[in-house]
Amino acid sequence: MFVDEVEIEVIAGDGGNGMVSFRREKYVPHGGPNGGDGGRGGSVILKADPNLSTLLDFRFQRHYRAERGGHGGSKQMFGKDGADLVLRAPVGTVVTDLETGEVVADLVYPHQTAVLARGGRGGRGNAHFATSVHQAPKFAEKGEPGERRRLKLELKLLADVGLLGYPNVGKSTLIAAVSAARPKIADYPFTTLVPNLGVVRVDMDKSFVIADLPGLIEGASQGAGLGHQFLRHVSRSRLLLHLLDVSGLSGRDPLNDFEVINRELALYDTKLAALPQIVVLNKIDVLADPSELEPIEQALTAKGYPVFRISAATGTGLRELIFETMRRLETLPKTFDEAPQGKVVIQVKPTDDNFWEVRHPESGLFEVVGRAVERRVAMTDVENEEAMERLHRLLERMGVLQALREQGIRHGDTVRIRDIEFEFQDEAVLDSEIEAIEAARKERRRLKRS
């Protein structure tokens, strides 16, 4: 089965939690904090494997999670880093983020890798937070959550030459005649249901890759027939061979077929329609009168297209066609350069670590969104009073509390960050309440004395 488009979810490993620990040794009465850091979570990595030709493996498993980092230990022992999860895909795979629509990776070289989701960093142990003023911190950071992404993987074949044409015009026969590829060939429409690649060797040091792709019909740019399944692959080509059936057996007009196919290309992608084309008049072996081709040739050459007469079945005209194709390819720029030496890694653009904003979706509720704030909350032990005091100081320094006040937050309103909700306590209100309580105590003491 040929699969060229799948949707998956990847989840990187969470970082390990930091440790709260104190030095406990004989003859050391006042040992300080010695909690170690957690290990980094594993990342999800996609690697281009030249031995694969389909995305079939992703059809049966859609969710992938990397290993989380180990927790820190006492005596400042660090937790183990989580193992990366390496997924393999064919060369030519394009990865798109389903939430943003952004293309995050395009694997065009063998063994090229892309980091799809970064593992979370490990939380710091309490040894990190010891200062001259606070010598015995009783809190540590939790591990940072790993990134989570929903992605679409598309396979776009890397071929120098793409074969265009209506179903059953002889594309599979042509590729079988000029290369070692052996596609399925039969006399009925839509024989080619999956793309086939063949290497055409012109001489000892010259060759090119040709793609025998599913046939186009009218409406393919809107998905009719095999639609985008075809157009996705031909978009990688540098040169197009446009095959026309001139035998007269199909009952169609070759010139009309030519216009229909080119119109579908332009509707799908104007860059694709602008690729150079060589028009190939196929099945001349069954023509009773070869002079019938002259009006077709004149109409096409008048538009600037080179035209070749061939019979893929008997081999007539194939040599001239192959040499002209090679000559044209040598004058065209390559879509991708040769694979560079060494490891080629694509670092997927992470979410902005400094962005955050305050939202006010309803009365009494305020939301703070953004990686900068959410990460700090996720790495805070909300059950630990000292850790919450540190989080309060961090939010104050970042300007989050001031932004909440500017949005009109009041004492007792709810603040939601990630999946955690807090009750906002205004320091001015708390100070006034404390002053009122203290004043009431003084008044009771005065009355008792009197």
Order of alpha helices (4+ residues) and beta strands (2+ residues): beta-beta-alpha-beta-beta-beta-beta-beta-beta-beta-alpha-beta-beta-alpha-beta-alpha-alpha-beta-alpha-beta-alpha-beta-beta-beta-alpha-alpha-alpha-beta-beta-alpha
